[in-house]
Amino acid sequence: MDFSKFLADDFDVKGWVNGAFKVVQKDAPGKTDAHASTLVMKLQLFIQEVNNSIEESSSQALQNMPRVLRDIEALKQEASFLKDQMILVKEDIKKFEQDTVQSMQVLVEIDQVKSRMQLAAEALQEADKWSTLSADIEETFKTQDVAVISGKLTAMQGSLVMLVDTPDYSEKCVQLEALKNRLEALTSTQIVSTFNSLATDQAKLFVRVFTEMDRMPQLLAYYYKCHKAQLLSVWESICQSDAPLKQQLSEFYDTLLSTWHTQLQWSSQVFKNPCEVLTVLMIQTLGAMVPTIPDCIAGALKRYTGDCRVDVLLELHQTAANFSRSLEAAMQPQLSECNLLKVAELVSCVYSPYKTYQMQYGELEETNLLIQLSAVPLERGEVLDCVLELTHSVQKVFGLAAAAVDRCVKFTDGLGVCGLIKALRALFSKYVSDFSVTLQSIRKKYKLEDTPTSEVFTEDWTAFQNSVRIIATCGELLRQCGYKYALFIQLSLLELLHFTLIISLLHYNYMINIFKNNIKLVYNILMSLIKIILTIKYIMYMCMCVNLSGIISVLAVGDDVPELENTADYWLGSIARATMQTYCDVILQLPELSPHATKQLFLQLFYFYFCLHLLIL
């Protein structure tokens, strides 16, 4: 029997018993009781063996306990002895330090003397080395080997660092600088040739030589001078062409951008910071252009009138903006390596030619808008032409304003908004003034200042149609002003509203005179009623054909008038109420009515009310 399962942590009694009987049921199904007795006996024997083992182990532990206690006591005594020995050693070390402190101080001083002597020896060696190098430098220059000469000068520069405290240090510095200048003069022709031909290996040699001599700025000056001269010669040839300035600038900016891509690939193999080097090259090139970009812009603007100057400036500025965006895209991969101060300086060089004009944007835009407004005619010989011009002028003027806003955003990035406001105020003030003058002219042509009498009054439906168109134009103008540009034309808006009110009231009286004249001239009330209804239907048709939404407040009679969906209903309501009042006044003037006439008048009034009700609804 395997008793190892009893030692498991997850021992299951039921599982073990079931497993033991499962084997018996397979082998001998009828001997379950006998197997159980045998299994119990084996377990009892196993328990007895375990008990005997435990008793034996306990007995051995009791016998060994005195010996263990003796060993522990001996270990305790040894630990106490070791502690005493450690205390004695510590006292000995402390005493030794006190006795040898003076000796250690002497050793430290000796070490310092040794170090100073070594420094003095090195200084003497460097002095001797300086003397040797100074004596051999002339022979070295005769070889014209740049690498060898550079090595000598670098060694002399290292020796000079050790001789900083010598009396003739300043003289040695002057001598070394003279030798560096001599080497630079010797290699200047080769440097220029190297940068012009883009010889990579030779350029790397010069970079190493000038870096060792601490003269890298001088080498970069040669690089800037070579490529700047090439770019400036391109600009001079471009300026000699008859192309417009925009095309010239675009071509030169393309050359600069192409130079950036070409030189960046080459400079990355030669210089440590190629992006910064090329940024400085662009700055120096833009600053050395002859003629300068501001002079070119000023010359170009002289060839244009005031209404074209803003557009010309905008085109030129857009050219610079396109170049700036393209250059930014080219810099983006190496932006982390660029000197942001130099990049900001380059951006300033690109946009600085337009700064003066951006400061004058308000004046330029005002001149431009007023000139363009003068090309929008309002006064014509015929009344119908005047009315049509007034109608078309609204969209034209607000188109000019929208274009001005767009130019302000593109040319000044919105910073010229103060000048834009001033220009728009001037635009709308001039337009409203011209609009008012034209309205006065139309009133004089129609003689609307004089109220006609019934004897001389004649119906003129063409005048009425033109009047409705003018009112619709005023309404559209007021609506546009209130929607976008009310801030710019507050005073002009009040003036225009005043003229609109006058025109509306005059034409309102004009319609009432038509009704009065019809009623007085037609003795048959029924015929008069039919004519009035047809007239109102015609008015409704005219009102539906025009936009009167801008002057709802002008057409509304009072606060008790309900809000209507169609703005033309305000006009019709006013006409209908005035018609009823006029019609009632005429009826009250009748001296007498027969019973038959009374009945007929009642039916006509009912029909009249029904028709007006349908019109208002």
C-alpha positions as CSV (number, residue, x, y, z in Angstrom):
1,M,0.0,0.0,0.0
2,D,1.2,3.5,-0.9
3,F,1.0,5.7,2.2
4,S,2.7,8.7,0.5
5,K,-0.7,10.2,-0.3
6,F,-1.3,10.9,3.4
7,L,1.6,13.5,3.3
8,A,0.0,15.6,0.5
9,D,-1.5,19.0,1.5
10,D,-4.6,18.4,-0.5
11,F,-5.3,14.9,0.9
12,D,-9.0,13.9,0.5
13,V,-10.2,11.1,2.8
14,K,-13.3,10.3,0.7
15,G,-11.4,10.2,-2.5
16,W,-8.7,7.9,-1.0
17,V,-11.3,5.5,0.4
18,N,-13.3,5.4,-2.8
19,G,-10.2,4.8,-4.8
20,A,-9.2,1.9,-2.5
21,F,-12.6,0.2,-2.9
22,K,-12.9,0.9,-6.6
23,V,-9.9,-1.4,-7.3
24,V,-11.5,-4.3,-5.2
25,Q,-14.8,-4.0,-6.9
26,K,-13.1,-4.6,-10.3
27,D,-10.9,-7.5,-9.2
28,A,-13.2,-9.3,-6.6
29,P,-16.7,-7.8,-6.4
30,G,-17.8,-10.1,-3.6
31,K,-15.0,-9.5,-1.1
32,T,-15.6,-5.9,-0.1
33,D,-16.0,-6.6,3.6
34,A,-12.8,-8.7,3.8
35,H,-10.9,-6.0,1.9
36,A,-12.2,-3.3,4.3
37,S,-11.0,-5.4,7.3
38,T,-7.6,-5.8,5.8
39,L,-7.4,-2.1,4.9
40,V,-8.2,-1.1,8.5
41,M,-5.6,-3.5,9.9
42,K,-2.9,-2.0,7.6
43,L,-3.8,1.5,8.7
44,Q,-3.6,0.6,12.4
45,L,-0.2,-1.0,11.9
46,F,1.0,2.2,10.0
47,I,-0.3,4.4,12.8
48,Q,1.6,2.3,15.3
49,E,4.8,2.6,13.3
50,V,4.4,6.4,13.2
51,N,3.9,6.6,16.9
52,N,7.0,4.5,17.6
53,S,9.0,6.8,15.3
54,I,7.8,9.9,17.1
55,E,8.7,8.5,20.5
56,E,12.2,7.6,19.3
57,S,12.8,11.1,17.9
58,S,11.6,12.7,21.1
59,S,13.9,10.5,23.2
60,Q,16.9,11.4,21.1
61,A,16.1,15.1,21.3
62,L,15.9,15.0,25.1
63,Q,19.3,13.2,25.3
64,N,21.0,15.8,23.1
65,M,19.7,18.9,24.8
66,P,22.4,19.3,27.6
67,R,25.2,19.1,24.9
68,V,23.4,21.8,22.9
69,L,23.2,24.1,25.9
70,R,26.9,23.7,26.6
71,D,27.8,24.6,23.0
72,I,25.6,27.8,23.2
73,E,27.3,28.9,26.4
74,A,30.8,28.4,24.8
75,L,29.7,30.4,21.8
76,K,28.5,33.2,24.0
77,Q,31.9,33.4,25.8
78,E,33.8,33.5,22.5
79,A,31.6,36.4,21.2
80,S,32.3,38.4,24.4
81,F,36.0,37.8,24.0
82,L,35.8,39.0,20.3
83,K,34.1,42.2,21.4
84,D,36.8,43.0,23.9
85,Q,39.4,42.4,21.2
86,M,37.6,44.7,18.7
87,I,37.6,47.5,21.3
88,L,41.4,47.1,21.8
89,V,42.0,47.2,18.0
90,K,39.9,50.4,17.7
91,E,41.9,52.1,20.4
92,D,45.2,51.0,18.8
93,I,44.0,52.5,15.4
94,K,43.0,55.8,17.0
95,K,46.4,56.0,18.8
96,F,48.1,55.3,15.5
97,E,46.3,58.0,13.7
98,Q,47.2,60.5,16.4
99,D,50.8,59.5,16.2
100,T,51.0,59.7,12.3
101,V,49.0,62.8,11.5
102,Q,52.0,64.9,11.2
103,S,53.7,62.4,9.0
104,M,50.7,62.3,6.6
105,Q,50.7,66.1,6.4
106,V,54.3,66.0,5.3
107,L,53.4,63.4,2.7
108,V,50.6,65.6,1.3
109,E,53.0,68.6,1.1
110,I,55.5,66.4,-0.7
111,D,52.9,65.3,-3.2
112,Q,51.9,68.9,-3.9
113,V,55.5,69.8,-4.5
114,K,55.8,66.9,-6.9
115,S,52.7,68.0,-8.8
116,R,54.0,71.6,-9.1
117,M,57.4,70.3,-10.3
118,Q,55.6,68.2,-13.0
119,L,53.7,71.3,-14.1
120,A,56.9,73.3,-14.3
121,A,58.6,70.5,-16.2
122,E,55.7,70.4,-18.7
123,A,55.7,74.2,-19.0
124,L,59.5,74.1,-19.7
125,Q,58.8,71.4,-22.3
126,E,56.1,73.4,-23.9
127,A,58.3,76.5,-23.9
128,D,61.0,74.5,-25.6
129,K,58.4,73.1,-27.9
130,W,57.2,76.6,-28.8
131,S,60.8,77.6,-29.5
132,T,61.3,74.6,-31.7
133,L,58.0,75.1,-33.6
134,S,58.6,78.8,-34.0
135,A,62.0,78.0,-35.5
136,D,60.6,75.4,-37.9
137,I,57.4,77.2,-38.9
138,E,59.0,79.1,-41.8
139,E,60.3,76.0,-43.3
140,T,56.9,74.4,-42.9
141,F,55.2,77.3,-44.7
142,K,57.6,76.8,-47.6
143,T,56.1,73.3,-48.2
144,Q,52.6,74.9,-48.6
145,D,51.2,71.7,-47.2
146,V,48.0,72.8,-45.4
147,A,47.7,69.7,-43.2
148,V,51.3,70.0,-42.0
149,I,51.1,73.7,-41.4
150,S,47.8,73.3,-39.6
151,G,49.4,70.6,-37.3
152,K,52.3,72.9,-36.4
153,L,50.0,75.8,-35.6
154,T,47.7,73.6,-33.5
155,A,50.8,72.4,-31.6
156,M,51.9,76.0,-31.1
157,Q,48.4,76.9,-29.9
158,G,48.5,74.0,-27.3
159,S,51.9,75.2,-26.1
160,L,50.6,78.7,-25.8
161,V,48.0,77.5,-23.3
162,M,50.7,76.4,-21.0
163,L,52.6,79.6,-21.3
164,V,49.8,81.9,-20.2
165,D,51.7,83.1,-17.2
166,T,54.9,84.0,-19.0
167,P,55.9,87.6,-19.5
168,D,55.9,87.4,-23.3
169,Y,52.5,85.7,-23.5
170,S,50.8,88.5,-25.4
171,E,53.6,88.7,-27.9
172,K,53.3,85.0,-28.6
173,C,49.5,85.4,-29.1
174,V,50.1,88.1,-31.7
175,Q,52.7,85.9,-33.4
176,L,50.3,83.0,-33.5
177,E,47.5,85.1,-34.9
178,A,49.8,86.4,-37.6
179,L,50.7,82.8,-38.6
180,K,47.0,81.9,-38.7
181,N,46.3,84.9,-41.0
182,R,49.2,83.8,-43.2
183,L,47.8,80.3,-43.5
184,E,44.3,81.6,-44.2
185,A,45.7,83.9,-47.0
186,L,47.6,80.9,-48.4
187,T,44.5,78.8,-48.6
188,S,42.0,81.5,-49.6
189,T,42.1,80.7,-53.3
190,Q,41.8,77.0,-52.6
191,I,38.9,77.6,-50.3
192,V,37.0,79.6,-52.8
193,S,37.7,77.0,-55.5
194,T,36.6,74.2,-53.2
195,F,33.2,75.9,-52.3
196,N,32.5,76.8,-55.9
197,S,33.2,73.3,-57.1
198,L,31.6,71.6,-54.1
199,A,34.6,69.4,-53.5
200,T,33.6,67.4,-50.4
201,D,36.9,65.9,-49.4
202,Q,38.8,69.2,-49.7
203,A,36.1,71.0,-47.9
204,K,36.2,68.5,-45.0
205,L,40.0,69.2,-44.8
206,F,39.5,72.9,-44.5
207,V,36.7,72.4,-41.9
208,R,39.1,70.3,-39.8
209,V,42.0,72.8,-40.2
210,F,39.9,75.9,-39.3
211,T,38.2,74.1,-36.5
212,E,41.6,73.3,-34.9
213,M,42.7,76.9,-35.4
214,D,39.4,78.2,-33.8
215,R,38.6,80.0,-37.1
216,M,35.5,78.4,-38.2
217,P,33.6,81.7,-38.6
218,Q,36.2,82.8,-41.1
219,L,35.8,79.7,-43.1
220,L,32.0,80.1,-43.1
221,A,32.5,83.7,-44.3
222,Y,34.2,82.3,-47.4
223,Y,31.3,79.9,-47.9
224,Y,28.7,82.7,-47.6
225,K,30.7,84.9,-49.9
226,C,31.0,82.4,-52.7
227,H,27.4,81.3,-52.8
228,K,26.0,84.7,-52.0
229,A,27.8,86.1,-55.1
230,Q,26.2,83.4,-57.3
231,L,22.7,84.1,-56.0
232,L,23.1,87.9,-56.3
233,S,24.3,87.5,-59.9
234,V,21.1,85.5,-60.6
235,W,19.0,88.3,-59.1
236,E,20.8,90.9,-61.2
237,S,20.1,88.9,-64.4
238,I,16.5,88.5,-63.4
239,C,16.1,92.3,-62.8
240,Q,17.3,93.0,-66.3
241,S,14.4,91.2,-67.8
242,D,11.1,92.9,-68.6
243,A,9.0,90.5,-66.6
244,P,6.6,91.8,-63.9
245,L,8.0,92.1,-60.4
246,K,5.8,89.2,-59.2
247,Q,7.4,86.9,-61.8
248,Q,10.9,88.1,-61.0
249,L,10.4,87.5,-57.3
250,S,8.9,84.1,-57.9
251,E,11.8,83.1,-60.1
252,F,14.4,84.3,-57.5
253,Y,12.6,82.6,-54.7
254,D,12.6,79.4,-56.7
255,T,16.3,79.8,-57.1
256,L,16.8,80.2,-53.3
257,L,14.6,77.2,-52.6
258,S,16.6,75.1,-55.1
259,T,19.8,76.3,-53.6
260,W,18.6,75.3,-50.1
261,H,17.9,71.7,-51.3
262,T,21.2,71.4,-53.2
263,Q,23.4,72.9,-50.5
264,L,21.7,71.1,-47.6
265,Q,22.6,67.7,-49.1
266,W,26.2,68.8,-49.6
267,S,26.6,70.8,-46.4
268,S,25.4,67.8,-44.3
269,Q,28.6,66.0,-45.3
270,V,30.8,69.0,-44.4
271,F,29.4,71.1,-41.6
272,K,28.1,70.1,-38.2
273,N,25.1,72.3,-38.4
274,P,24.2,72.6,-42.1
275,C,20.6,74.0,-41.4
276,E,21.9,76.9,-39.5
277,V,24.6,77.6,-42.1
278,L,22.1,77.7,-44.9
279,T,19.7,79.9,-42.9
280,V,22.5,82.5,-42.4
281,L,23.3,82.2,-46.2
282,M,19.6,83.1,-47.0
283,I,19.6,86.0,-44.5
284,Q,22.8,87.5,-46.0
285,T,21.6,87.0,-49.6
286,L,18.2,88.7,-48.9
287,G,20.0,91.5,-47.2
288,A,22.5,92.1,-49.9
289,M,20.2,92.2,-52.9
290,V,20.7,95.1,-55.3
291,P,18.2,96.5,-56.1
292,T,16.5,95.7,-52.9
293,I,13.1,94.3,-52.7
294,P,11.6,97.4,-51.1
295,D,13.0,99.6,-53.9
296,C,11.6,97.2,-56.5
297,I,8.1,97.3,-54.8
298,A,8.2,101.1,-54.6
299,G,9.1,101.3,-58.3
300,A,6.4,98.8,-59.3
301,L,3.7,100.7,-57.3
302,K,4.5,103.9,-59.1
303,R,3.4,102.3,-62.4
304,Y,-0.1,101.6,-61.0
305,T,-3.0,103.8,-59.9
306,G,-4.5,103.8,-56.4
307,D,-7.1,101.1,-57.0
308,C,-4.5,98.6,-58.2
309,R,-1.8,99.1,-55.6
310,V,-3.4,97.0,-52.9
311,D,-3.9,94.1,-55.3
312,V,-0.3,94.4,-56.5
313,L,1.0,94.4,-52.9
314,L,-1.2,91.4,-52.1
315,E,0.2,89.5,-55.1
316,L,3.8,90.2,-54.1
317,H,3.1,89.4,-50.5
318,Q,1.5,86.1,-51.5
319,T,4.6,85.3,-53.5
320,A,6.7,85.8,-50.3
321,A,4.2,83.8,-48.3
322,N,4.4,80.9,-50.8
323,F,8.2,81.0,-50.6
324,S,8.1,81.0,-46.8
325,R,5.7,78.0,-46.7
326,S,7.9,76.1,-49.2
327,L,11.0,76.9,-47.1
328,E,9.3,75.8,-44.0
329,A,8.4,72.5,-45.5
330,A,12.0,72.0,-46.5
331,M,13.2,72.8,-43.0
332,Q,10.7,70.6,-41.3
333,P,12.8,67.4,-41.2
334,Q,15.8,69.2,-39.7
335,L,13.8,71.7,-37.6
336,S,15.2,70.4,-34.3
337,E,18.7,71.1,-35.6
338,C,17.9,74.6,-36.7
339,N,18.7,77.8,-34.7
340,L,15.3,79.2,-34.1
341,L,16.6,82.7,-33.6
342,K,18.2,82.6,-37.1
343,V,15.0,81.1,-38.5
344,A,13.0,84.0,-37.0
345,E,15.5,86.4,-38.5
346,L,15.1,84.8,-41.9
347,V,11.3,85.1,-41.7
348,S,11.7,88.8,-40.8
349,C,13.9,89.3,-43.9
350,V,11.3,87.7,-46.1
351,Y,8.4,89.8,-44.9
352,S,10.2,93.0,-43.9
353,P,9.7,94.7,-47.3
354,Y,6.0,94.7,-46.8
355,K,6.0,96.0,-43.2
356,T,5.8,99.7,-44.3
357,Y,2.8,99.0,-46.5
358,Q,1.1,96.9,-43.8
359,M,1.3,99.9,-41.5
360,Q,-0.3,102.0,-44.2
361,Y,-2.9,99.4,-45.1
362,G,-5.8,101.5,-43.9
363,E,-5.0,104.4,-46.1
364,L,-4.2,102.2,-49.1
365,E,-7.5,100.3,-48.7
366,E,-9.5,103.4,-48.3
367,T,-8.2,104.9,-51.5
368,N,-8.7,101.6,-53.3
369,L,-12.3,101.3,-52.1
370,L,-13.3,104.9,-52.9
371,I,-11.8,104.6,-56.4
372,Q,-13.7,101.3,-57.0
373,L,-16.9,102.9,-55.6
374,S,-16.6,105.8,-58.1
375,A,-16.9,103.1,-60.8
376,V,-20.3,102.1,-59.5
377,P,-22.7,104.6,-61.2
378,L,-26.0,105.5,-59.4
379,E,-27.3,108.5,-61.2
380,R,-28.7,107.9,-64.7
381,G,-30.8,110.0,-67.1
382,E,-33.9,107.8,-66.9
383,V,-35.6,107.0,-63.7
384,L,-35.8,103.2,-64.4
385,D,-32.1,103.2,-65.1
386,C,-31.4,104.9,-61.7
387,V,-33.6,102.4,-59.9
388,L,-31.9,99.5,-61.5
389,E,-28.5,100.9,-60.7
390,L,-29.5,101.4,-57.1
391,T,-30.7,97.8,-57.0
392,H,-27.5,96.4,-58.5
393,S,-25.2,98.7,-56.5
394,V,-26.0,97.0,-53.2
395,Q,-24.4,93.7,-54.1
396,K,-21.5,95.5,-55.7
397,V,-20.7,97.6,-52.6
398,F,-20.9,94.7,-50.2
399,G,-18.8,92.7,-52.7
400,L,-16.2,95.4,-52.4
401,A,-16.4,95.2,-48.6
402,A,-16.1,91.5,-48.6
403,A,-13.1,91.7,-50.9
404,A,-11.5,94.3,-48.5
405,V,-11.9,91.9,-45.5
406,D,-10.3,89.1,-47.5
407,R,-7.4,91.3,-48.5
408,C,-6.9,92.4,-44.9
409,V,-6.7,88.8,-43.7
410,K,-4.2,87.8,-46.5
411,F,-2.0,90.9,-46.4
412,T,-1.9,91.6,-42.6
413,D,-3.1,88.3,-41.1
414,G,-5.9,90.4,-39.5
415,L,-3.6,92.8,-37.8
416,G,-4.7,95.7,-40.0
417,V,-8.3,95.4,-38.8
418,C,-8.2,99.0,-37.4
419,G,-7.3,100.4,-40.8
420,L,-9.9,98.1,-42.4
421,I,-12.6,99.6,-40.2
422,K,-11.6,103.1,-41.1
423,A,-11.6,102.2,-44.8
424,L,-15.1,100.5,-44.6
425,R,-16.5,103.5,-42.8
426,A,-15.3,105.7,-45.6
427,L,-16.7,103.4,-48.2
428,F,-20.2,103.1,-46.7
429,S,-20.3,106.8,-45.8
430,K,-19.6,107.7,-49.4
431,Y,-22.0,105.1,-50.8
432,V,-24.9,106.2,-48.5
433,S,-24.2,109.8,-49.5
434,D,-24.4,109.0,-53.2
435,F,-27.4,106.8,-52.5
436,S,-29.2,109.6,-50.8
437,V,-28.4,112.1,-53.5
438,T,-29.8,109.6,-56.1
439,L,-33.0,109.2,-54.0
440,Q,-33.4,113.0,-53.9
441,S,-33.0,113.1,-57.6
442,I,-35.7,110.5,-58.2
443,R,-38.1,112.3,-55.8
444,K,-37.6,115.5,-57.8
445,K,-38.2,113.7,-61.1
446,Y,-41.5,112.3,-59.8
447,K,-42.4,115.5,-57.9
448,L,-43.1,113.6,-54.7
449,E,-42.5,116.6,-52.5
450,D,-45.8,118.1,-53.6
451,T,-49.0,116.4,-52.6
452,P,-51.3,116.3,-55.7
453,T,-54.9,117.4,-55.5
454,S,-57.7,115.2,-56.7
455,E,-58.3,117.4,-59.8
456,V,-54.7,117.1,-61.1
457,F,-53.9,113.6,-59.8
458,T,-53.1,111.0,-62.4
459,E,-52.3,107.4,-61.9
460,D,-48.7,106.4,-62.7
461,W,-48.2,102.7,-62.1
462,T,-44.7,102.8,-63.5
463,A,-43.7,105.2,-60.8
464,F,-45.3,102.9,-58.2
465,Q,-43.3,99.9,-59.5
466,N,-40.1,101.9,-59.3
467,S,-41.0,103.1,-55.8
468,V,-41.5,99.5,-54.6
469,R,-38.2,98.5,-56.1
470,I,-36.4,101.4,-54.4
471,I,-38.0,100.4,-51.1
472,A,-36.9,96.8,-51.6
473,T,-33.4,98.0,-52.4
474,C,-33.3,100.1,-49.2
475,G,-34.6,97.1,-47.3
476,E,-31.9,94.9,-48.7
477,L,-29.2,97.5,-47.9
478,L,-30.4,97.8,-44.4
479,R,-30.5,94.0,-44.0
480,Q,-27.0,93.6,-45.3
481,C,-25.8,96.5,-43.0
482,G,-27.3,95.0,-40.0
483,Y,-26.1,91.5,-40.8
484,K,-22.4,92.2,-41.4
485,Y,-21.3,95.8,-41.3
486,A,-23.5,97.7,-38.8
487,L,-20.4,98.5,-36.8
488,F,-18.9,100.4,-39.7
489,I,-21.8,102.6,-40.7
490,Q,-23.9,103.5,-37.7
491,L,-24.3,107.1,-38.6
492,S,-24.8,106.4,-42.3
493,L,-27.4,103.8,-41.5
494,L,-29.5,106.3,-39.6
495,E,-29.4,108.7,-42.5
496,L,-30.4,106.0,-44.9
497,L,-33.2,104.9,-42.7
498,H,-34.5,108.5,-42.6
499,F,-34.7,108.6,-46.4
500,T,-36.3,105.2,-46.5
501,L,-39.0,106.3,-44.2
502,I,-39.7,109.4,-46.3
503,I,-40.0,107.4,-49.5
504,S,-42.2,104.8,-47.8
505,L,-44.6,107.4,-46.4
506,L,-44.8,109.4,-49.7
507,H,-45.6,106.2,-51.7
508,Y,-48.1,105.2,-49.0
509,N,-49.9,108.5,-49.5
510,Y,-49.6,108.0,-53.2
511,M,-51.6,104.8,-53.0
512,I,-54.2,106.3,-50.8
513,N,-54.7,109.2,-53.3
514,I,-55.3,106.5,-56.0
515,F,-58.1,105.0,-54.0
516,K,-59.6,108.4,-53.1
517,N,-59.5,109.4,-56.8
518,N,-61.1,106.2,-57.9
519,I,-63.9,106.5,-55.4
520,K,-64.7,110.1,-56.2
521,L,-64.5,109.7,-59.9
522,V,-66.6,106.5,-60.1
523,Y,-70.2,107.1,-59.0
524,N,-71.1,103.5,-59.1
525,I,-69.9,102.2,-55.8
526,L,-69.8,98.6,-57.0
527,M,-67.5,99.5,-59.9
528,S,-65.3,101.4,-57.5
529,L,-65.2,98.4,-55.2
530,I,-64.1,96.1,-58.0
531,K,-61.4,98.5,-59.1
532,I,-60.1,98.9,-55.6
533,I,-59.9,95.1,-55.2
534,L,-58.1,94.7,-58.5
535,T,-55.7,97.4,-57.4
536,I,-55.0,95.7,-54.1
537,K,-54.4,92.4,-55.9
538,Y,-51.9,94.1,-58.1
539,I,-50.2,95.6,-55.1
540,M,-50.0,92.1,-53.6
541,Y,-48.4,90.8,-56.7
542,M,-45.8,93.6,-56.7
543,C,-45.0,93.0,-53.1
544,M,-44.4,89.4,-53.7
545,C,-41.9,90.1,-56.4
546,V,-39.6,92.2,-54.2
547,N,-37.8,91.8,-50.9
548,L,-39.2,94.0,-48.2
549,S,-37.7,92.1,-45.3
550,G,-35.2,94.9,-44.5
551,I,-37.8,97.5,-43.6
552,I,-40.5,95.6,-41.6
553,S,-40.3,98.3,-38.9
554,V,-41.0,100.9,-41.5
555,L,-44.1,99.2,-42.9
556,A,-45.6,98.1,-39.6
557,V,-48.3,100.6,-38.5
558,G,-48.4,100.0,-34.7
559,D,-47.5,97.6,-31.9
560,D,-51.0,96.0,-32.1
561,V,-50.3,94.6,-35.6
562,P,-49.8,90.8,-35.3
563,E,-46.6,89.2,-36.6
564,L,-47.0,88.0,-40.2
565,E,-45.1,85.3,-42.0
566,N,-44.8,87.3,-45.3
567,T,-43.3,90.7,-44.9
568,A,-45.3,92.0,-47.8
569,D,-48.4,91.6,-45.6
570,Y,-47.3,94.5,-43.5
571,W,-47.6,96.7,-46.6
572,L,-50.9,95.2,-47.7
573,G,-52.3,95.6,-44.2
574,S,-51.5,99.2,-44.1
575,I,-53.0,99.8,-47.6
576,A,-56.2,97.8,-46.6
577,R,-56.8,99.7,-43.4
578,A,-56.4,103.0,-45.2
579,T,-58.7,101.9,-48.0
580,M,-61.4,100.9,-45.6
581,Q,-61.1,104.3,-43.8
582,T,-61.3,106.1,-47.2
583,Y,-64.2,104.0,-48.3
584,C,-66.1,104.7,-45.1
585,D,-65.5,108.4,-45.5
586,V,-67.0,108.4,-49.0
587,I,-70.1,106.4,-47.9
588,L,-70.7,108.8,-45.0
589,Q,-70.8,111.7,-47.5
590,L,-73.9,110.2,-49.3
591,P,-76.9,112.4,-48.5
592,E,-79.5,109.6,-48.5
593,L,-80.1,106.0,-49.5
594,S,-83.2,104.3,-50.7
595,P,-84.1,100.9,-49.1
596,H,-83.0,99.1,-52.3
597,A,-79.7,101.1,-52.3
598,T,-79.2,100.3,-48.6
599,K,-79.6,96.6,-49.3
600,Q,-77.2,96.8,-52.2
601,L,-74.6,98.8,-50.2
602,F,-74.8,96.2,-47.4
603,L,-74.1,93.4,-49.9
604,Q,-71.2,95.4,-51.4
605,L,-69.7,96.1,-48.0
606,F,-69.9,92.4,-47.1
607,Y,-68.2,91.5,-50.3
608,F,-65.6,94.2,-49.8
609,Y,-64.9,92.9,-46.3
610,F,-64.6,89.3,-47.5
611,C,-62.1,90.3,-50.2
612,L,-60.0,92.3,-47.9
613,H,-60.0,89.4,-45.4
614,L,-58.8,87.0,-48.0
615,L,-56.0,89.4,-49.1
616,I,-54.8,89.9,-45.5
617,L,-54.9,86.2,-44.8
